[in-house]
Amino acid sequence: MKPKVTMIAWNQNDNYVVTAVNNHLLKVWNSCTGQLLHDLVGHADEVFVLETHPFDSRIMLSAGHDGNVFIWDITKGTKTKHYFNMIEGQGHGAVFDCKFSPDGQHFACTDSHGHLLIFGFGCSRPYEKIPDQMFFHTDYRPLIRDSNNYVLDEQTQQAPHLMPPPFLVDVDGNPHPTRYQRLVPGRENCADEHLIPQLGYVATSDGEVVEQVIGQQTVDQEEQGLEPSILDGMIRQLQLEQDQRTGADQESASSAPQNGEGTPRRG
């Protein structure tokens, strides 16, 4: 197999160039002379992530489809730290991207299973408030196009950007407690009763019926006949006005003279 370069990165001060090759080796080069300095061995699959440390010119991070994440000292050609992204019951997860924080104390990675991995110094307590599974209830809702070719949410017939802020749910569509719902922009200051989504039963693609979030309105609000939010009311009002204008235009067109004389009156 002829070796091919899959990724290339300069270190922080541009003295070194690191290339990832499809034979799973990383090569460190002198950027001025082109001399090969080190072969870095450790990866077992192709590498598509090379990230230099924001201020330490010795440090380079690499990650690949083999699930390995390495921290290298490229001046010595040695590995400083190694992490293997093993997922219980599913094998390893390929690492697709990594980035250092501006202060160089942390780095974050994303993998093929939708996980966000955060590494660094200090305590993990600030991250413990985030649930393990977090999706918007609208993430996989189907879209349609109207007669003007505009995109609409199939269930509500509304433009996605005009819909109220979505709810946070787990992978099975079950809503998270209200303290998590306030993490969604637009719901920070909502009262508790406005953070309880309406649940219903939805049939999945394989025919299984599961309970999921189906709307923005609470049961109490439905009984009282109240609008779920000011935004929902505005959307309904806009839709009503649009329907009225459409109906008026159609009525005007139907009442126009057939011989072209006169001016039709609008309804």
Secondary structure, DSSP 4 states (H G I P E B T S, - for coil): ----EEEEEE-TTSSEEEEEETTS-EEEEETTT--EEEEE---SS-EEEEEE-SS-TTEEEEEETTSEEEEEETTTTEEEEEEE-EETTTEE--EEEEEE-TTSSEEEEEETTS-EEEEESS--GGGTTS-SS-EETTTT--EEE-TT--EEETTT-S-GGGSPPPPEE-TTSPBPPHHHHTTSTT-TT--GGGG-PEEEEEE-TTS-EEEEEEES--HHHHHHT--S-HHHHHHHHHHHHHHHHHHHHHHHHHTS-TTS-S-PPP-
